[in-house]
Amino acid sequence: MSKPSEWTVRDAYMTLRAALSNAVREEVLSRNVAANVRMPMPRKRKVKPWSVEEARAFLESARTREDPMYPAYVLVLVLGLRLGEALGLRWEDVDLTNTEMTIGWQLQRVAGKLLHRQTKTDASDATLPFPEIVTVALRARQRAHDEARKAAGDSWQETGLVFTTASGRPIEPSNFRRSFAGACDKAKVRKVHVHATRKTCASLLVALDVHPRVAMQILRHSQISVTMNIYSEVSSEETRKALKRLGDRLES
């Protein structure tokens, strides 16, 4: 039998403590004996973000395989969007002409219900500029979206979302996580959780030669000095060129 993790032990303790507290309120017990027990907080494992080369290999693999979720992968990696923000993005919030988008909605499953609701974070209603690789990916997504709607005919369900199923319905976050994990395997890169991709975003912007002022907006930094600290790390010329070639085939 494997040894339980620190988090499993702590979860069991918190459940027991809550149950005993309830028993005290109901006057079944006179006191909560677990209240005097001090449980150490388990240290969270630090997730090592992808290197620029790992991210490039992942995106290159997804693009080459024509993975339908490639544009979403670009958004979470290059713009640092959270999973819910990417899946909740609406076409009306994307301006391909001026290459910017407004982040104000998210898609989340809460208490068994799939909800499309406004964000409640500092990124709410943030307008993000985006580099060429995002423009190319979103134009490809737009074409795929139009083709899917035409093929679905009367069964199409209009939601206004950028990323949908073949019938226009929202994409389940859990399904996207599985697709992302599968894409990691196919690309033969180290498997990370989707939320860990945000830490790779800054490095990719440097490698893509995105102007520091633009990167400052994307990364949501309040001071340019913070952004410039990141720009002191320079990627190899080979990696830069490879990243810039990513969208070429999708444009043809």
C-alpha positions as CSV (number, residue, x, y, z in Angstrom):
1,M,0.0,0.0,0.0
2,S,1.4,3.4,-1.0
3,K,2.0,6.1,1.6
4,P,-0.7,8.8,1.6
5,S,0.5,12.3,0.5
6,E,0.8,15.2,2.8
7,W,-2.2,16.8,1.1
8,T,-4.3,13.7,1.5
9,V,-3.6,13.6,5.3
10,R,-4.4,17.3,5.6
11,D,-7.6,16.9,3.7
12,A,-8.7,14.1,6.0
13,Y,-7.8,16.2,9.0
14,M,-9.8,19.2,7.8
15,T,-12.8,16.9,7.0
16,L,-12.6,15.4,10.5
17,R,-12.3,18.8,12.2
18,A,-15.3,20.2,10.3
19,A,-17.4,17.1,11.3
20,L,-16.4,17.5,15.0
21,S,-17.2,21.2,14.9
22,N,-20.6,20.4,13.5
23,A,-21.1,17.9,16.3
24,V,-20.3,20.6,18.9
25,R,-22.8,22.9,17.4
26,E,-25.4,20.2,17.5
27,E,-24.4,19.6,21.2
28,V,-23.5,16.0,20.4
29,L,-20.0,16.7,21.7
30,S,-18.9,19.1,24.3
31,R,-15.7,20.1,22.5
32,N,-13.8,19.7,19.3
33,V,-10.6,17.7,20.2
34,A,-9.2,18.2,16.7
35,A,-9.2,22.0,17.2
36,N,-6.0,21.9,19.2
37,V,-4.1,19.8,16.7
38,R,-1.8,21.8,14.5
39,M,-1.2,20.4,11.0
40,P,1.7,21.7,9.1
41,M,0.8,23.2,5.7
42,P,2.3,20.9,3.0
43,R,4.7,22.6,0.7
44,K,3.4,23.0,-2.8
45,R,5.4,21.4,-5.5
46,K,6.9,24.1,-7.8
47,V,6.0,23.4,-11.4
48,K,8.9,23.9,-13.7
49,P,7.6,25.8,-16.7
50,W,8.4,24.8,-20.3
51,S,11.5,26.2,-21.9
52,V,11.0,28.2,-25.1
53,E,12.3,25.2,-27.0
54,E,9.8,22.8,-25.3
55,A,6.9,25.2,-26.1
56,R,8.1,25.6,-29.7
57,A,8.2,21.8,-30.1
58,F,4.7,21.5,-28.7
59,L,3.2,24.2,-31.0
60,E,5.1,22.9,-34.0
61,S,3.8,19.4,-33.4
62,A,0.2,20.6,-33.0
63,R,0.3,22.7,-36.1
64,T,1.9,20.0,-38.2
65,R,-0.8,17.5,-37.1
66,E,-3.5,20.1,-37.8
67,D,-4.7,19.7,-34.2
68,P,-8.1,21.6,-34.1
69,M,-7.1,23.0,-30.7
70,Y,-3.8,24.5,-32.0
71,P,-5.2,28.1,-32.0
72,A,-6.2,27.7,-28.4
73,Y,-2.7,26.3,-27.5
74,V,-1.3,29.5,-29.1
75,L,-3.5,31.7,-26.9
76,V,-2.6,30.0,-23.6
77,L,1.1,30.0,-24.4
78,V,1.7,33.2,-26.3
79,L,-0.9,35.4,-24.5
80,G,-0.9,33.6,-21.2
81,L,-4.7,33.2,-21.2
82,R,-6.2,31.0,-18.5
83,L,-8.0,27.9,-19.7
84,G,-11.4,29.4,-18.9
85,E,-10.5,32.7,-20.6
86,A,-9.5,30.9,-23.8
87,L,-12.6,28.7,-24.0
88,G,-14.9,31.6,-23.0
89,L,-13.4,34.0,-25.7
90,R,-16.1,35.4,-28.0
91,W,-15.7,36.4,-31.6
92,E,-17.1,39.8,-30.8
93,D,-14.2,40.4,-28.5
94,V,-11.6,39.7,-31.1
95,D,-10.4,42.4,-33.5
96,L,-8.2,40.7,-36.2
97,T,-7.8,44.0,-38.1
98,N,-6.3,45.9,-35.1
99,T,-4.8,42.7,-33.7
100,E,-6.2,42.9,-30.2
101,M,-8.8,41.2,-28.0
102,T,-10.8,42.0,-24.9
103,I,-10.6,39.5,-22.0
104,G,-13.8,39.7,-20.0
105,W,-15.4,36.3,-20.1
106,Q,-14.6,32.8,-19.0
107,L,-16.1,29.3,-19.4
108,Q,-16.1,27.2,-16.2
109,R,-17.9,24.1,-14.9
110,V,-19.2,24.9,-11.5
111,A,-21.3,22.6,-9.4
112,G,-22.0,20.4,-12.4
113,K,-23.0,23.3,-14.6
114,L,-21.1,24.7,-17.5
115,L,-21.2,28.5,-17.1
116,H,-20.1,31.3,-19.4
117,R,-19.7,34.3,-17.1
118,Q,-17.7,37.5,-16.7
119,T,-14.2,37.2,-15.2
120,K,-13.6,38.4,-11.7
121,T,-9.9,39.0,-11.9
122,D,-7.5,41.8,-12.5
123,A,-7.6,40.8,-16.2
124,S,-11.3,41.6,-16.5
125,D,-12.0,43.8,-19.5
126,A,-8.3,43.9,-20.3
127,T,-7.5,44.6,-24.0
128,L,-4.6,42.6,-25.1
129,P,-2.6,43.3,-28.3
130,F,-1.3,40.1,-30.0
131,P,1.6,39.2,-32.3
132,E,1.4,37.7,-35.8
133,I,1.4,34.1,-34.7
134,V,-1.9,34.7,-32.8
135,T,-3.4,36.5,-35.8
136,V,-2.6,33.6,-38.1
137,A,-3.9,31.0,-35.6
138,L,-7.2,32.9,-35.1
139,R,-7.8,33.3,-38.8
140,A,-7.3,29.6,-39.3
141,R,-9.7,29.0,-36.4
142,Q,-12.2,31.4,-38.1
143,R,-12.1,29.4,-41.3
144,A,-12.6,26.1,-39.4
145,H,-15.4,27.6,-37.5
146,D,-17.2,28.7,-40.7
147,E,-16.7,25.3,-42.3
148,A,-18.1,23.5,-39.2
149,R,-21.2,25.7,-39.0
150,K,-21.9,25.1,-42.7
151,A,-21.4,21.3,-42.3
152,A,-23.7,21.2,-39.2
153,G,-26.5,23.0,-40.9
154,D,-29.7,23.1,-38.7
155,S,-28.0,21.3,-35.9
156,W,-25.6,24.2,-35.3
157,Q,-26.0,25.9,-32.0
158,E,-24.8,29.5,-32.1
159,T,-22.9,30.6,-29.0
160,G,-20.6,33.3,-30.4
161,L,-17.6,31.5,-28.9
162,V,-14.3,31.2,-30.7
163,F,-13.7,27.6,-29.7
164,T,-16.6,25.2,-30.0
165,T,-17.5,21.6,-30.8
166,A,-18.5,20.5,-34.4
167,S,-22.1,21.5,-33.5
168,G,-21.2,24.9,-32.1
169,R,-21.5,24.0,-28.4
170,P,-19.0,25.1,-25.8
171,I,-15.9,22.9,-25.2
172,E,-15.8,21.1,-21.9
173,P,-12.7,22.3,-19.9
174,S,-12.0,18.6,-19.0
175,N,-12.0,17.6,-22.6
176,F,-9.5,20.4,-23.4
177,R,-7.2,19.2,-20.7
178,R,-7.2,15.7,-22.1
179,S,-6.5,17.1,-25.6
180,F,-3.6,19.2,-24.2
181,A,-2.2,16.2,-22.4
182,G,-2.5,14.1,-25.5
183,A,-0.8,16.8,-27.5
184,C,2.1,16.8,-25.1
185,D,2.6,13.0,-25.7
186,K,2.4,13.4,-29.4
187,A,5.0,16.3,-29.3
188,K,7.2,14.2,-27.0
189,V,7.6,17.0,-24.6
190,R,7.5,17.0,-20.8
191,K,3.9,16.9,-19.7
192,V,2.7,19.9,-17.7
193,H,-0.8,21.1,-16.6
194,V,-2.5,23.7,-18.8
195,H,-2.3,26.4,-16.0
196,A,1.5,26.0,-16.0
197,T,1.8,27.4,-19.5
198,R,1.2,31.0,-18.3
199,K,4.8,30.9,-16.9
200,T,6.2,30.2,-20.3
201,C,4.3,33.1,-21.9
202,A,7.0,35.8,-21.1
203,S,9.8,33.8,-22.5
204,L,7.9,33.2,-25.8
205,L,7.2,36.9,-26.2
206,V,11.0,37.5,-25.9
207,A,11.7,34.8,-28.5
208,L,9.1,36.2,-30.8
209,D,10.7,39.7,-30.7
210,V,7.5,41.3,-29.4
211,H,8.2,44.9,-28.5
212,P,8.6,45.4,-24.7
213,R,5.8,47.9,-24.5
214,V,3.4,45.4,-26.2
215,A,4.7,42.6,-24.0
216,M,4.1,44.8,-20.9
217,Q,0.4,45.0,-21.9
218,I,0.1,41.2,-22.6
219,L,1.9,40.3,-19.3
220,R,-0.2,42.9,-17.5
221,H,2.8,44.5,-15.8
222,S,2.4,47.8,-14.1
223,Q,6.0,48.9,-14.7
224,I,8.1,48.5,-17.8
225,S,11.2,47.8,-15.7
226,V,9.6,44.4,-14.7
227,T,9.2,43.6,-18.4
228,M,12.7,44.6,-19.2
229,N,14.1,42.2,-16.6
230,I,12.5,39.4,-18.6
231,Y,13.9,40.8,-21.9
232,S,17.4,40.4,-20.6
233,E,17.0,36.7,-21.4
234,V,17.6,36.1,-25.0
235,S,16.7,32.9,-26.9
236,S,18.8,31.4,-29.6
237,E,18.5,32.7,-33.1
238,E,17.4,29.2,-34.3
239,T,14.5,29.1,-31.9
240,R,13.4,32.6,-32.8
241,K,13.3,31.7,-36.5
242,A,11.4,28.5,-35.8
243,L,8.8,30.3,-33.8
244,K,8.2,32.8,-36.5
245,R,7.7,30.1,-39.1
246,L,5.0,28.4,-37.0
247,G,2.0,30.0,-38.8
248,D,3.3,30.0,-42.4
249,R,1.5,26.8,-43.6
250,L,-1.8,27.9,-42.1
251,E,-1.7,31.1,-44.1
252,S,-1.5,29.3,-47.4
